Amino acid sequence: GAGVSQTPSNKVTEKGKYVELRCDPISGHTALYWYRQSLGQGPEFLIYFQGTGAADDSGLPNDRFFAVRPEGSVSTLKIQRTERGDSAVYLCASSLTGAYTDTQYFGPGTRLTVL
Amino acid sequence: DAKTTQPNSMESNEEEPVHLPCNHSTISGTDYIHWYRQLPSQGPEYVIHGLTSNVNNRMASLAIAEDRKSSTLILHRATLRDAAVYYCILRDGLEETSGSRLTFGEGTQLTVNP
């Protein structure tokens, strides 16, 4: 079946601009996660959705970052007033229930470059 | 979150076994040990997980020390496609939300020589 998809695959923007990154999880998965990966580092957790609600947003670095999942399926990560330090690969993952033994399935990521 | 320690890099030859170690000396009794790997330019993918007993699946085996302070991921016959960064991750079975997320370290970069 279809895996997790993310669009766009690459996004180049200028400092100060607003960007939206989209994630389509595996159909039927109630849990959705966003991670950010800087070059040479492991992915860093940002936010976890259970259904439509954010169950854990403790990883969002500041209030410029916001994510939504209005219908419990597709999610959008929104970054306002982008800074050069926001440049990274943004990864989305989904899992069936969010349980600690659940496998997380990752998308290919969106590479964000802020000039 | 309990911390894991892995070597930065390891090298292997194709078709030979590979043993990837992970130390987690502060592991709690409810922490599950998970392994994910990340191939170049891809998102991470699940490899295996366990709690106390050794585990086998089609991809790998997981050997867990009796005191659970360390574990080893075993690839029985490495192929070129196994070249990736391997992450050892602890997930807390008691924490409903924080146990759900994955806390990645820097992992071990595995190089497989033909």
gemmi code that builds the backbone of each chain (N, CA, C; Angstrom):
import gemmi

chains = {
    "A": [
        ("GLY", (0.828, -1.201, 0.000), (0.000, 0.000, 0.000), (0.861, 1.248, 0.000)),
        ("ALA", (0.223, 2.384, -0.067), (0.952, 3.636, -0.109), (1.560, 3.907, 1.242)),
        ("GLY", (2.757, 4.458, 1.213), (3.430, 4.828, 2.446), (3.114, 6.268, 2.807)),
        ("VAL", (3.913, 6.829, 3.691), (3.785, 8.221, 4.077), (4.367, 9.084, 2.960)),
        ("SER", (3.619, 10.082, 2.554), (4.143, 10.981, 1.527), (4.236, 12.393, 2.084)),
        ("GLN", (5.213, 13.132, 1.564), (5.441, 14.505, 2.010), (5.647, 15.395, 0.796)),
        ("THR", (5.046, 16.564, 0.861), (5.231, 17.536, -0.218), (5.468, 18.920, 0.367)),
        ("PRO", (6.297, 19.748, -0.298), (7.135, 19.360, -1.433), (8.332, 18.544, -0.964)),
        ("SER", (9.073, 17.996, -1.895), (10.282, 17.265, -1.501), (11.408, 18.244, -1.161)),
        ("ASN", (11.390, 19.375, -1.834), (12.376, 20.424, -1.570), (11.670, 21.772, -1.544)),
        ("LYS", (12.106, 22.617, -0.617), (11.540, 23.964, -0.543), (12.670, 24.940, -0.242)),
        ("VAL", (12.806, 25.924, -1.128), (13.789, 26.976, -0.902), (13.016, 28.262, -0.667)),
        ("THR", (13.343, 28.964, 0.383), (12.643, 30.191, 0.709), (13.632, 31.227, 1.215)),
        ("GLU", (13.149, 32.424, 1.353), (14.005, 33.498, 1.849), (13.709, 33.755, 3.328)),
        ("LYS", (14.697, 34.191, 4.002), (14.571, 34.540, 5.423), (13.389, 35.468, 5.615)),
        ("GLY", (12.563, 35.148, 6.624), (11.411, 35.980, 6.922), (10.115, 35.523, 6.285)),
        ("LYS", (10.194, 34.612, 5.326), (8.994, 34.149, 4.640), (8.279, 33.068, 5.465)),
        ("TYR", (7.042, 32.800, 5.039), (6.206, 31.773, 5.660), (6.204, 30.526, 4.782)),
        ("VAL", (6.292, 29.335, 5.394), (6.249, 28.102, 4.608), (5.286, 27.104, 5.232)),
        ("GLU", (4.754, 26.267, 4.391), (3.893, 25.162, 4.829), (4.424, 23.859, 4.244)),
        ("LEU", (4.523, 22.860, 5.092), (4.985, 21.541, 4.672), (3.852, 20.557, 4.947)),
        ("ARG", (3.600, 19.687, 3.977), (2.448, 18.801, 4.072), (2.859, 17.348, 4.260)),
        ("CYS", (2.061, 16.635, 5.031), (2.301, 15.216, 5.272), (1.004, 14.431, 5.077)),
        ("ASP", (1.060, 13.395, 4.246), (-0.059, 12.462, 4.078), (0.315, 11.136, 4.732)),
        ("PRO", (-0.306, 10.797, 5.853), (0.080, 9.573, 6.553), (-0.513, 8.336, 5.880)),
        ("ILE", (-0.135, 7.198, 6.380), (-0.741, 5.943, 5.918), (-2.210, 5.936, 6.354)),
        ("SER", (-3.078, 5.555, 5.443), (-4.508, 5.554, 5.723), (-4.822, 4.687, 6.942)),
        ("GLY", (-5.617, 5.258, 7.860), (-6.010, 4.511, 9.048), (-5.115, 4.707, 10.252)),
        ("HIS", (-3.981, 5.344, 10.059), (-3.073, 5.597, 11.183), (-3.567, 6.807, 11.970)),
        ("THR", (-3.774, 6.598, 13.273), (-4.288, 7.700, 14.089), (-3.174, 8.603, 14.616)),
        ("ALA", (-1.973, 8.068, 14.696), (-0.852, 8.840, 15.245), (0.002, 9.402, 14.117)),
        ("LEU", (0.383, 10.662, 14.278), (1.228, 11.329, 13.289), (2.274, 12.140, 14.026)),
        ("TYR", (3.511, 12.114, 13.515), (4.653, 12.773, 14.158), (5.387, 13.639, 13.141)),
        ("TRP", (5.930, 14.723, 13.658), (6.865, 15.544, 12.888), (8.211, 15.539, 13.598)),
        ("TYR", (9.263, 15.381, 12.809), (10.639, 15.445, 13.295), (11.414, 16.391, 12.378)),
        ("ARG", (12.537, 16.870, 12.900), (13.420, 17.727, 12.110), (14.823, 17.144, 12.205)),
        ("GLN", (15.513, 17.107, 11.072), (16.854, 16.523, 11.044), (17.840, 17.486, 10.420)),
        ("SER", (18.794, 17.916, 11.216), (19.876, 18.760, 10.697), (20.998, 17.863, 10.196)),
        ("LEU", (21.844, 18.416, 9.367), (22.906, 17.646, 8.728), (23.803, 16.970, 9.758)),
        ("GLY", (23.959, 15.655, 9.619), (24.859, 14.911, 10.501), (24.275, 14.559, 11.857)),
        ("GLN", (23.028, 14.910, 12.073), (22.374, 14.631, 13.358), (21.233, 13.637, 13.165)),
        ("GLY", (20.817, 13.024, 14.275), (19.629, 12.200, 14.221), (18.387, 13.072, 14.209)),
        ("PRO", (17.249, 12.533, 13.772), (16.013, 13.319, 13.795), (15.658, 13.760, 15.210)),
        ("GLU", (15.054, 14.951, 15.277), (14.662, 15.558, 16.546), (13.146, 15.711, 16.560)),
        ("PHE", (12.498, 15.212, 17.594), (11.047, 15.241, 17.701), (10.529, 16.670, 17.769)),
        ("LEU", (9.426, 16.929, 17.070), (8.778, 18.231, 17.130), (7.399, 18.130, 17.785)),
        ("ILE", (6.515, 17.296, 17.223), (5.137, 17.250, 17.683), (4.511, 15.913, 17.329)),
        ("TYR", (3.553, 15.505, 18.161), (2.844, 14.238, 17.989), (1.343, 14.501, 18.041)),
        ("PHE", (0.636, 14.036, 17.013), (-0.815, 14.127, 16.965), (-1.434, 12.766, 17.233)),
        ("GLN", (-2.482, 12.778, 18.028), (-3.331, 11.601, 18.177), (-4.698, 12.034, 17.656)),
        ("GLY", (-5.052, 11.528, 16.485), (-6.265, 12.021, 15.836), (-6.069, 13.462, 15.397)),
        ("THR", (-7.007, 14.314, 15.770), (-6.938, 15.720, 15.369), (-6.166, 16.584, 16.345)),
        ("GLY", (-5.921, 16.091, 17.531), (-5.312, 16.906, 18.568), (-3.832, 16.645, 18.761)),
        ("ALA", (-3.122, 17.694, 19.154), (-1.699, 17.562, 19.454), (-1.547, 16.987, 20.852)),
        ("ALA", (-1.090, 15.741, 20.935), (-0.917, 15.089, 22.234), (0.374, 15.514, 22.918)),
        ("ASP", (1.355, 15.911, 22.134), (2.650, 16.301, 22.686), (3.302, 17.264, 21.704)),
        ("ASP", (3.378, 18.535, 22.075), (4.034, 19.525, 21.202), (5.294, 20.069, 21.867)),
        ("SER", (5.850, 19.309, 22.780), (6.976, 19.781, 23.582), (8.254, 19.987, 22.770)),
        ("GLY", (8.304, 19.449, 21.564), (9.497, 19.585, 20.746), (9.504, 20.794, 19.824)),
        ("LEU", (8.395, 21.506, 19.722), (8.374, 22.696, 18.866), (9.330, 23.728, 19.453)),
        ("PRO", (10.274, 24.238, 18.656), (11.329, 25.084, 19.223), (10.857, 26.452, 19.699)),
        ("ASN", (9.860, 27.015, 19.070), (9.345, 28.328, 19.474), (7.988, 28.547, 18.810)),
        ("ASP", (7.399, 29.718, 19.058), (6.041, 29.950, 18.569), (5.980, 30.281, 17.084)),
        ("ARG", (7.110, 30.243, 16.392), (7.048, 30.409, 14.930), (6.600, 29.097, 14.256)),
        ("PHE", (6.686, 28.013, 15.001), (6.330, 26.697, 14.476), (4.933, 26.313, 14.963)),
        ("PHE", (4.125, 25.833, 14.028), (2.776, 25.429, 14.363), (2.376, 24.291, 13.438)),
        ("ALA", (1.600, 23.352, 13.926), (1.153, 22.242, 13.079), (-0.315, 21.970, 13.331)),
        ("VAL", (-0.989, 21.513, 12.293), (-2.410, 21.183, 12.390), (-2.678, 19.853, 11.722)),
        ("ARG", (-3.784, 19.265, 12.151), (-4.253, 18.006, 11.543), (-5.786, 18.010, 11.670)),
        ("PRO", (-6.450, 18.875, 10.954), (-7.858, 19.191, 11.200), (-8.842, 18.032, 11.048)),
        ("GLU", (-8.541, 17.075, 10.182), (-9.482, 15.978, 9.979), (-8.904, 14.643, 10.422)),
        ("GLY", (-7.794, 14.708, 11.130), (-7.204, 13.474, 11.638), (-6.462, 12.659, 10.612)),
        ("SER", (-6.184, 13.282, 9.461), (-5.429, 12.572, 8.433), (-4.221, 13.408, 8.022)),
        ("VAL", (-4.377, 14.221, 6.976), (-3.285, 15.074, 6.499), (-2.886, 16.067, 7.580)),
        ("SER", (-1.583, 16.347, 7.650), (-1.086, 17.343, 8.591), (-0.246, 18.361, 7.840)),
        ("THR", (-0.268, 19.588, 8.351), (0.553, 20.657, 7.790), (1.405, 21.253, 8.894)),
        ("LEU", (2.689, 21.343, 8.649), (3.621, 22.028, 9.546), (3.842, 23.422, 8.979)),
        ("LYS", (3.605, 24.428, 9.817), (3.689, 25.810, 9.354), (4.823, 26.510, 10.097)),
        ("ILE", (5.650, 27.202, 9.350), (6.755, 27.948, 9.949), (6.637, 29.397, 9.517)),
        ("GLN", (6.516, 30.281, 10.486), (6.420, 31.722, 10.200), (7.802, 32.356, 10.326)),
        ("ARG", (7.973, 33.460, 9.605), (9.195, 34.271, 9.719), (10.440, 33.378, 9.740)),
        ("THR", (10.601, 32.582, 8.699), (11.680, 31.599, 8.671), (13.046, 32.240, 8.897)),
        ("GLU", (13.897, 31.478, 9.543), (15.278, 31.890, 9.811), (16.223, 30.865, 9.175)),
        ("ARG", (17.475, 31.277, 8.954), (18.438, 30.381, 8.313), (18.631, 29.109, 9.131)),
        ("GLY", (18.506, 29.216, 10.447), (18.655, 28.058, 11.320), (17.527, 27.049, 11.207)),
        ("ASP", (16.456, 27.407, 10.487), (15.351, 26.464, 10.269), (15.662, 25.492, 9.137)),
        ("SER", (16.731, 25.750, 8.410), (17.111, 24.862, 7.307), (17.402, 23.465, 7.842)),
        ("ALA", (16.718, 22.482, 7.299), (16.825, 21.098, 7.775), (15.932, 20.230, 6.897)),
        ("VAL", (15.975, 18.931, 7.145), (15.006, 18.017, 6.539), (13.902, 17.787, 7.560)),
        ("TYR", (12.676, 18.032, 7.141), (11.529, 17.838, 8.022), (10.876, 16.509, 7.665)),
        ("LEU", (10.841, 15.628, 8.646), (10.340, 14.267, 8.451), (8.985, 14.105, 9.124)),
        ("CYS", (8.114, 13.392, 8.455), (6.817, 13.052, 9.017), (6.752, 11.532, 9.165)),
        ("ALA", (6.093, 11.074, 10.206), (5.906, 9.634, 10.413), (4.488, 9.398, 10.903)),
        ("SER", (3.992, 8.203, 10.654), (2.692, 7.841, 11.209), (2.775, 6.438, 11.796)),
        ("SER", (1.887, 6.163, 12.739), (1.788, 4.816, 13.291), (0.317, 4.517, 13.572)),
        ("LEU", (0.029, 3.256, 13.737), (-1.362, 2.825, 13.801), (-2.109, 3.440, 14.985)),
        ("THR", (-1.516, 3.353, 16.177), (-2.225, 3.833, 17.362), (-1.420, 4.815, 18.199)),
        ("GLY", (-0.111, 4.885, 17.988), (0.725, 5.727, 18.833), (1.286, 5.000, 20.046)),
        ("ALA", (0.984, 3.735, 20.204), (1.513, 2.972, 21.336), (3.034, 2.862, 21.251)),
        ("TYR", (3.661, 2.665, 22.393), (5.129, 2.677, 22.448), (5.743, 1.471, 21.744)),
        ("THR", (4.945, 0.482, 21.430), (5.475, -0.649, 20.673), (5.151, -0.544, 19.187)),
        ("ASP", (4.390, 0.486, 18.813), (4.015, 0.670, 17.410), (5.210, 1.032, 16.560)),
        ("THR", (5.251, 0.508, 15.362), (6.248, 0.939, 14.389), (5.848, 2.288, 13.825)),
        ("GLN", (6.820, 3.189, 13.739), (6.588, 4.460, 13.055), (7.091, 4.327, 11.625)),
        ("TYR", (6.260, 4.730, 10.681), (6.600, 4.692, 9.261), (6.883, 6.117, 8.820)),
        ("PHE", (8.074, 6.314, 8.281), (8.523, 7.655, 7.927), (8.344, 7.942, 6.446)),
        ("GLY", (8.076, 9.201, 6.152), (8.104, 9.670, 4.788), (9.519, 10.016, 4.375)),
        ("PRO", (9.704, 10.437, 3.118), (11.043, 10.743, 2.613), (11.571, 12.094, 3.078)),
        ("GLY", (10.696, 12.913, 3.652), (11.126, 14.201, 4.159), (10.977, 15.340, 3.165)),
        ("THR", (10.935, 16.545, 3.721), (11.000, 17.781, 2.925), (12.276, 18.502, 3.323)),
        ("ARG", (13.115, 18.760, 2.335), (14.344, 19.514, 2.611), (14.028, 20.990, 2.491)),
        ("LEU", (14.127, 21.700, 3.612), (13.864, 23.142, 3.640), (15.187, 23.890, 3.689)),
        ("THR", (15.345, 24.815, 2.774), (16.527, 25.675, 2.743), (16.063, 27.112, 2.858)),
        ("VAL", (16.568, 27.800, 3.875), (16.236, 29.207, 4.078), (17.467, 30.041, 3.727)),
        ("LEU", (17.311, 30.875, 2.713), (18.458, 31.675, 2.231), (18.578, 33.004, 2.978)),
    ],
    "B": [
        ("ASP", (14.577, 11.179, 29.696), (14.702, 9.983, 28.866), (16.047, 9.319, 29.117)),
        ("ALA", (16.024, 7.970, 29.220), (17.274, 7.249, 29.370), (18.103, 7.403, 28.099)),
        ("LYS", (19.425, 7.451, 28.273), (20.304, 7.751, 27.163), (20.913, 6.475, 26.595)),
        ("THR", (21.200, 6.478, 25.301), (21.911, 5.367, 24.672), (23.235, 5.862, 24.131)),
        ("THR", (24.219, 4.970, 24.081), (25.541, 5.299, 23.546), (25.904, 4.270, 22.500)),
        ("GLN", (26.275, 4.771, 21.308), (26.645, 3.902, 20.204), (27.958, 4.393, 19.591)),
        ("PRO", (28.726, 3.486, 18.994), (29.928, 3.952, 18.283), (29.521, 4.810, 17.106)),
        ("ASN", (30.338, 5.790, 16.763), (30.012, 6.683, 15.656), (29.964, 5.947, 14.325)),
        ("SER", (30.868, 4.982, 14.149), (30.944, 4.301, 12.861), (31.461, 2.881, 13.032)),
        ("MET", (31.063, 2.036, 12.087), (31.558, 0.662, 12.019), (31.662, 0.269, 10.552)),
        ("GLU", (32.523, -0.720, 10.309), (32.729, -1.173, 8.956), (32.577, -2.686, 8.910)),
        ("SER", (32.068, -3.172, 7.799), (31.890, -4.604, 7.638), (32.135, -4.962, 6.188)),
        ("ASN", (32.329, -6.252, 5.953), (32.434, -6.739, 4.582), (31.119, -7.408, 4.201)),
        ("GLU", (30.829, -7.326, 2.909), (29.602, -7.920, 2.400), (29.554, -9.405, 2.734)),
        ("GLU", (28.344, -9.872, 3.072), (28.057, -11.267, 3.392), (28.655, -11.741, 4.706)),
        ("GLU", (29.217, -10.858, 5.482), (29.689, -11.217, 6.815), (28.701, -10.700, 7.858)),
        ("PRO", (28.688, -11.318, 9.050), (27.786, -10.816, 10.098), (28.293, -9.489, 10.666)),
        ("VAL", (27.353, -8.693, 11.143), (27.679, -7.404, 11.754), (27.002, -7.342, 13.117)),
        ("HIS", (27.770, -6.923, 14.105), (27.235, -6.762, 15.459), (27.332, -5.289, 15.833)),
        ("LEU", (26.196, -4.632, 15.961), (26.157, -3.207, 16.289), (25.792, -3.059, 17.767)),
        ("PRO", (26.707, -2.521, 18.579), (26.429, -2.440, 20.016), (25.713, -1.157, 20.416)),
        ("CYS", (25.021, -1.241, 21.550), (24.363, -0.075, 22.139), (24.404, -0.213, 23.654)),
        ("ASN", (24.896, 0.820, 24.312), (24.896, 0.844, 25.773), (23.774, 1.722, 26.275)),
        ("HIS", (23.058, 1.249, 27.269), (21.957, 2.011, 27.876), (21.941, 1.681, 29.360)),
        ("SER", (22.948, 2.157, 30.057), (23.156, 1.759, 31.450), (22.095, 2.307, 32.396)),
        ("THR", (21.379, 3.372, 31.979), (20.350, 3.947, 32.855), (18.943, 3.500, 32.448)),
        ("ILE", (18.844, 2.426, 31.726), (17.550, 1.928, 31.262), (16.651, 1.590, 32.439)),
        ("SER", (15.368, 1.889, 32.313), (14.412, 1.538, 33.357), (13.695, 0.244, 32.982)),
        ("GLY", (13.014, -0.328, 33.947), (12.375, -1.608, 33.722), (11.272, -1.590, 32.683)),
        ("THR", (10.750, -0.396, 32.390), (9.646, -0.303, 31.427), (10.101, 0.207, 30.061)),
        ("ASP", (11.386, 0.432, 29.890), (11.898, 0.901, 28.593), (12.019, -0.247, 27.599)),
        ("TYR", (11.428, -0.046, 26.426), (11.622, -0.960, 25.318), (12.828, -0.481, 24.494)),
        ("ILE", (13.568, -1.426, 23.961), (14.729, -1.116, 23.120), (14.306, -1.257, 21.664)),
        ("HIS", (14.404, -0.154, 20.916), (14.020, -0.138, 19.506), (15.251, 0.181, 18.669)),
        ("TRP", (15.282, -0.391, 17.480), (16.309, -0.046, 16.499), (15.625, 0.407, 15.208)),
        ("TYR", (16.094, 1.524, 14.714), (15.697, 2.028, 13.407), (16.975, 2.244, 12.605)),
        ("ARG", (16.836, 2.274, 11.295), (17.984, 2.607, 10.466), (17.549, 3.617, 9.406)),
        ("GLN", (18.508, 4.364, 8.918), (18.225, 5.392, 7.920), (19.199, 5.242, 6.765)),
        ("LEU", (18.663, 4.832, 5.637), (19.459, 4.737, 4.423), (19.673, 6.135, 3.862)),
        ("PRO", (20.681, 6.319, 3.044), (20.969, 7.651, 2.505), (19.760, 8.266, 1.811)),
        ("SER", (19.495, 9.521, 2.146), (18.428, 10.313, 1.531), (17.033, 9.723, 1.738)),
        ("GLN", (16.843, 8.933, 2.775), (15.524, 8.382, 3.084), (15.170, 8.671, 4.538)),
        ("GLY", (13.891, 8.502, 4.861), (13.479, 8.574, 6.251), (13.883, 7.310, 6.984)),
        ("PRO", (13.943, 7.354, 8.304), (14.279, 6.152, 9.072), (13.259, 5.046, 8.835)),
        ("GLU", (13.719, 3.795, 9.018), (12.812, 2.657, 8.936), (13.037, 1.748, 10.130)),
        ("TYR", (11.956, 1.141, 10.581), (11.992, 0.242, 11.728), (12.800, -0.996, 11.412)),
        ("VAL", (13.574, -1.458, 12.397), (14.313, -2.700, 12.227), (13.783, -3.768, 13.173)),
        ("ILE", (13.785, -3.468, 14.483), (13.410, -4.492, 15.458), (13.228, -3.840, 16.815)),
        ("HIS", (12.523, -4.487, 17.723), (12.471, -3.999, 19.101), (12.296, -5.176, 20.068)),
        ("GLY", (12.637, -4.906, 21.336), (12.487, -5.932, 22.362), (12.477, -5.328, 23.755)),
        ("LEU", (12.130, -6.141, 24.739), (12.088, -5.674, 26.120), (13.136, -6.399, 26.960)),
        ("THR", (13.046, -7.723, 27.021), (13.999, -8.488, 27.825), (14.601, -9.659, 27.046)),
        ("SER", (13.776, -10.345, 26.287), (14.249, -11.537, 25.577), (14.844, -11.159, 24.224)),
        ("ASN", (15.729, -12.012, 23.753), (16.271, -11.820, 22.406), (15.146, -11.963, 21.384)),
        ("VAL", (15.279, -11.240, 20.286), (14.228, -11.186, 19.268), (14.844, -11.418, 17.902)),
        ("ASN", (14.094, -12.088, 17.050), (14.529, -12.296, 15.671), (13.405, -11.885, 14.728)),
        ("ASN", (13.768, -11.264, 13.612), (12.812, -11.070, 12.529), (13.560, -11.218, 11.211)),
        ("ARG", (12.864, -10.937, 10.115), (13.485, -11.196, 8.812), (14.660, -10.272, 8.523)),
        ("MET", (14.713, -9.151, 9.220), (15.783, -8.192, 8.954), (17.018, -8.439, 9.814)),
        ("ALA", (16.777, -8.776, 11.091), (17.890, -8.795, 12.036), (17.538, -9.580, 13.285)),
        ("SER", (18.518, -9.656, 14.188), (18.293, -10.212, 15.521), (18.709, -9.163, 16.550)),
        ("LEU", (18.050, -9.183, 17.679), (18.374, -8.273, 18.777), (18.732, -9.119, 19.986)),
        ("ALA", (19.971, -8.936, 20.456), (20.430, -9.643, 21.641), (20.479, -8.646, 22.788)),
        ("ILE", (19.771, -8.944, 23.869), (19.682, -8.035, 25.012), (20.406, -8.668, 26.183)),
        ("ALA", (21.311, -7.902, 26.789), (22.062, -8.404, 27.936), (21.119, -8.726, 29.087)),
        ("GLU", (21.559, -9.632, 29.944), (20.698, -10.066, 31.040), (20.320, -8.908, 31.973)),
        ("ASP", (21.257, -7.987, 32.203), (20.960, -6.836, 33.053), (20.316, -5.693, 32.266)),
        ("ARG", (20.128, -5.865, 30.976), (19.487, -4.915, 30.060), (20.262, -3.612, 29.908)),
        ("LYS", (21.480, -3.562, 30.339), (22.242, -2.320, 30.231), (22.928, -2.186, 28.876)),
        ("SER", (22.816, -3.188, 28.065), (23.353, -3.101, 26.712), (22.573, -4.045, 25.804)),
        ("SER", (22.681, -3.774, 24.515), (22.050, -4.656, 23.535), (22.896, -4.632, 22.269)),
        ("THR", (22.675, -5.615, 21.420), (23.422, -5.722, 20.169), (22.461, -6.057, 19.042)),
        ("LEU", (22.522, -5.259, 17.992), (21.768, -5.558, 16.778), (22.664, -6.406, 15.891)),
        ("ILE", (22.140, -7.525, 15.431), (22.928, -8.444, 14.618), (22.327, -8.548, 13.223)),
        ("LEU", (23.128, -8.190, 12.242), (22.772, -8.435, 10.839), (23.542, -9.686, 10.438)),
        ("HIS", (22.844, -10.719, 10.052), (23.508, -12.023, 9.898), (24.414, -12.083, 8.676)),
        ("ARG", (24.005, -11.449, 7.595), (24.842, -11.394, 6.384), (24.667, -10.017, 5.769)),
        ("ALA", (25.624, -9.161, 6.015), (25.496, -7.779, 5.543), (25.495, -7.717, 4.019)),
        ("THR", (24.650, -6.869, 3.485), (24.649, -6.582, 2.053), (24.944, -5.096, 1.867)),
        ("LEU", (25.234, -4.709, 0.640), (25.531, -3.310, 0.375), (24.344, -2.423, 0.751)),
        ("ARG", (23.138, -2.979, 0.629), (21.936, -2.218, 0.944), (21.800, -1.946, 2.448)),
        ("ASP", (22.568, -2.665, 3.261), (22.507, -2.437, 4.714), (23.339, -1.243, 5.164)),
        ("ALA", (24.058, -0.624, 4.262), (24.840, 0.571, 4.612), (23.869, 1.693, 4.976)),
        ("ALA", (23.943, 2.127, 6.224), (22.962, 3.078, 6.749), (23.443, 3.567, 8.109)),
        ("VAL", (22.704, 4.533, 8.671), (22.917, 4.919, 10.062), (21.918, 4.135, 10.902)),
        ("TYR", (22.417, 3.461, 11.919), (21.578, 2.631, 12.786), (21.398, 3.324, 14.135)),
        ("TYR", (20.149, 3.477, 14.532), (19.814, 4.170, 15.770), (19.241, 3.193, 16.791)),
        ("CYS", (19.777, 3.242, 17.989), (19.269, 2.476, 19.126), (18.463, 3.455, 19.983)),
        ("ILE", (17.216, 3.153, 20.273), (16.300, 4.108, 20.904), (15.550, 3.406, 22.026)),
        ("LEU", (15.411, 4.090, 23.150), (14.603, 3.563, 24.246), (13.240, 4.252, 24.253)),
        ("ARG", (12.194, 3.468, 24.417), (10.839, 4.020, 24.502), (10.215, 3.535, 25.808)),
        ("ASP", (9.695, 4.485, 26.572), (9.163, 4.184, 27.901), (7.758, 3.634, 27.794)),
        ("GLY", (7.579, 2.415, 28.249), (6.269, 1.795, 28.170), (5.256, 2.351, 29.148)),
        ("LEU", (5.715, 3.163, 30.114), (4.764, 3.710, 31.093), (4.262, 5.085, 30.702)),
        ("GLU", (5.036, 5.789, 29.875), (4.688, 7.155, 29.532), (3.824, 7.174, 28.280)),
        ("GLU", (2.587, 7.613, 28.432), (1.635, 7.525, 27.324), (2.014, 8.433, 26.156)),
        ("THR", (2.537, 9.621, 26.460), (2.859, 10.534, 25.362), (4.339, 10.525, 25.045)),
        ("SER", (5.196, 10.694, 26.062), (6.631, 10.750, 25.754), (7.137, 9.404, 25.287)),
        ("GLY", (6.463, 8.314, 25.685), (6.871, 7.001, 25.207), (6.515, 6.789, 23.761)),
        ("SER", (5.629, 7.642, 23.254), (5.213, 7.482, 21.877), (6.266, 8.013, 20.913)),
        ("ARG", (6.936, 9.118, 21.307), (7.897, 9.702, 20.374), (9.187, 8.895, 20.375)),
        ("LEU", (9.962, 9.061, 19.301), (11.280, 8.448, 19.191), (12.333, 9.505, 19.497)),
        ("THR", (13.244, 9.187, 20.392), (14.344, 10.094, 20.715), (15.619, 9.514, 20.120)),
        ("PHE", (16.039, 10.112, 19.017), (17.200, 9.628, 18.277), (18.484, 10.242, 18.839)),
        ("GLY", (19.538, 9.439, 18.894), (20.879, 9.961, 19.132), (21.538, 10.193, 17.787)),
        ("GLU", (22.846, 10.059, 17.728), (23.548, 10.257, 16.460), (23.741, 8.947, 15.705)),
        ("GLY", (23.521, 7.814, 16.366), (23.553, 6.535, 15.680), (24.943, 6.089, 15.273)),
        ("THR", (24.978, 4.920, 14.648), (26.214, 4.337, 14.122), (26.129, 4.279, 12.608)),
        ("GLN", (27.092, 4.884, 11.939), (27.172, 4.816, 10.491), (27.842, 3.502, 10.110)),
        ("LEU", (27.084, 2.623, 9.478), (27.628, 1.338, 9.038), (28.041, 1.420, 7.575)),
        ("THR", (29.286, 1.108, 7.323), (29.807, 1.006, 5.960), (29.983, -0.465, 5.630)),
        ("VAL", (29.489, -0.883, 4.481), (29.632, -2.271, 4.033), (30.520, -2.287, 2.799)),
        ("ASN", (31.617, -2.984, 2.909), (32.572, -3.072, 1.788), (32.274, -4.271, 0.904)),
        ("PRO", (32.321, -4.073, -0.412), (32.051, -5.190, -1.334), (33.173, -6.228, -1.297)),
    ],
}
model = gemmi.Model(1)
for chain_id, residues in chains.items():
    chain = gemmi.Chain(chain_id)
    for i, (resn, *xyz) in enumerate(residues, 1):
        res = gemmi.Residue()
        res.name, res.seqid = resn, gemmi.SeqId(i, " ")
        for name, pos in zip(("N", "CA", "C"), xyz):
            atom = gemmi.Atom()
            atom.name, atom.element = name, gemmi.Element(name[0])
            atom.pos, atom.b_iso = gemmi.Position(*pos), 0.0
            res.add_atom(atom)
        chain.add_residue(res)
    model.add_chain(chain)
structure = gemmi.Structure()
structure.add_model(model)
structure.setup_entities()
